[in-house]
Amino acid sequence: MAKRSRVPASRLGRLARLGLTAGELAAGGLSEQVRRLRDKDEESDGSIWLTPGNARRLAQRLASMRGAAMKMGQLLSMEGADLLPREFADALAVLRDAGDTMTLTQLRRVLGRAYGRGWEERFMDFDYFPLAAASIGQVHRARSVDGRDMALKIQYPGVARSIGSDIDNLAAFLRLARLVPAELDLKDFVREAKRQLRQEADYEAEASYLERYAALIADQPEFLVPRVHRDYSTRQVLAMDYVTGEPLSTLESESVPQALRDEIGARMEALVFRELFEFRVVQSDPNFANSL
């Protein structure tokens, strides 16, 4: 279960968090060097920095920073797995699951900036425990005063404006701390992380794409796209219908008829081809985990 921690919102605060991380990793590397000398460990000839312990420390810090720093760690765990030691890449993989969530004080402050004073009066009910948390925001269930059941995607403070500096600082830090092999070119990671984060942080564009996509598949009632609630959406909050469902992984159960599996698989496959060749708009990567 993700823990609550304050998101460092200022550039100085985020840079300071990286500095603290550098100190922790340096201590971890020195501890590993002492262990090898003490135990006369001649088999451990790898870097004293690229250890599972340092990977866990780095993952914990990036998860607490969220934003571009966490996204960079996610990309490293996936794209750099062939060049990083396996234990190091595995430890970073936890970043792909979930990050920390905002403290209640910070969450209320963000909502106050988004909706103004007395924002609570706009809701009949608001669940302070997030349904999910990722690199740039977390999702809460809420009910509007007129009874609409909504999922609110709330962006972490400072994430959008710190994307460039966050990633550049982290890339320099990883190089200086020798946490990535010399043969691993970080330019591609830096470019891709910046591109992804800037897209993900633009909630207004996401709302427009949701509405556009819903119109494109309006002739397929078997698919449901959450409706955007414009009157509750801002640059920092994306309000959508709260939709329930079962993850497609439940189709793996032997109790599910093969005919149903085949039907759902065929529909999903056909939708991907419509996206690519007819719509020229793709709602997400074709990963079953993105659908219910």
Rosetta blueprint (number, residue, H / E / L):
1 M L
2 A L
3 K L
4 R E
5 S L
6 R L
7 V L
8 P L
9 A L
10 S L
11 R H
12 L H
13 G H
14 R H
15 L H
16 A H
17 R H
18 L H
19 G H
20 L H
21 T H
22 A H
23 G H
24 E H
25 L H
26 A H
27 A H
28 G H
29 G H
30 L H
31 S H
32 E H
33 Q H
34 V H
35 R H
36 R H
37 L H
38 R H
39 D H
40 K L
41 D L
42 E L
43 E L
44 S L
45 D L
46 G L
47 S L
48 I L
49 W L
50 L L
51 T L
52 P H
53 G H
54 N H
55 A H
56 R H
57 R H
58 L H
59 A H
60 Q H
61 R H
62 L H
63 A H
64 S H
65 M H
66 R L
67 G H
68 A H
69 A H
70 M H
71 K H
72 M H
73 G H
74 Q H
75 L H
76 L H
77 S H
78 M H
79 E H
80 G L
81 A L
82 D L
83 L L
84 L L
85 P L
86 R H
87 E H
88 F H
89 A H
90 D H
91 A H
92 L H
93 A H
94 V H
95 L H
96 R H
97 D L
98 A L
99 G L
100 D L
101 T E
102 M L
103 T L
104 L H
105 T H
106 Q H
107 L H
108 R H
109 R H
110 V H
111 L H
112 G H
113 R H
114 A H
115 Y H
116 G L
117 R L
118 G L
119 W H
120 E H
121 E H
122 R H
123 F E
124 M E
125 D E
126 F E
127 D L
128 Y L
129 F L
130 P L
131 L L
132 A E
133 A E
134 A L
135 S L
136 I L
137 G E
138 Q E
139 V E
140 H E
141 R E
142 A E
143 R E
144 S E
145 V L
146 D L
147 G L
148 R L
149 D E
150 M E
151 A E
152 L E
153 K E
154 I E
155 Q E
156 Y L
157 P L
158 G L
159 V L
160 A H
161 R H
162 S H
163 I H
164 G H
165 S H
166 D H
167 I H
168 D H
169 N H
170 L H
171 A H
172 A H
173 F H
174 L H
175 R H
176 L H
177 A L
178 R L
179 L L
180 V L
181 P L
182 A L
183 E L
184 L L
185 D L
186 L H
187 K H
188 D H
189 F H
190 V H
191 R H
192 E H
193 A H
194 K H
195 R H
196 Q H
197 L H
198 R H
199 Q H
200 E H
201 A L
202 D L
203 Y H
204 E H
205 A H
206 E H
207 A H
208 S H
209 Y H
210 L H
211 E H
212 R H
213 Y H
214 A H
215 A H
216 L H
217 I L
218 A L
219 D L
220 Q L
221 P L
222 E L
223 F L
224 L L
225 V L
226 P L
227 R L
228 V E
229 H L
230 R H
231 D H
232 Y H
233 S L
234 T L
235 R L
236 Q L
237 V E
238 L E
239 A E
240 M E
241 D E
242 Y L
243 V L
244 T L
245 G L
246 E L
247 P L
248 L H
249 S H
250 T H
251 L H
252 E H
253 S L
254 E L
255 S L
256 V L
257 P L
258 Q H
259 A H
260 L H
261 R H
262 D H
263 E H
264 I H
265 G H
266 A H
267 R H
268 M H
269 E H
270 A H
271 L H
272 V H
273 F H
274 R H
275 E H
276 L H
277 F H
278 E H
279 F H
280 R L
281 V L
282 V L
283 Q L
284 S L
285 D L
286 P L
287 N L
288 F H
289 A H
290 N H
291 S L
292 L L
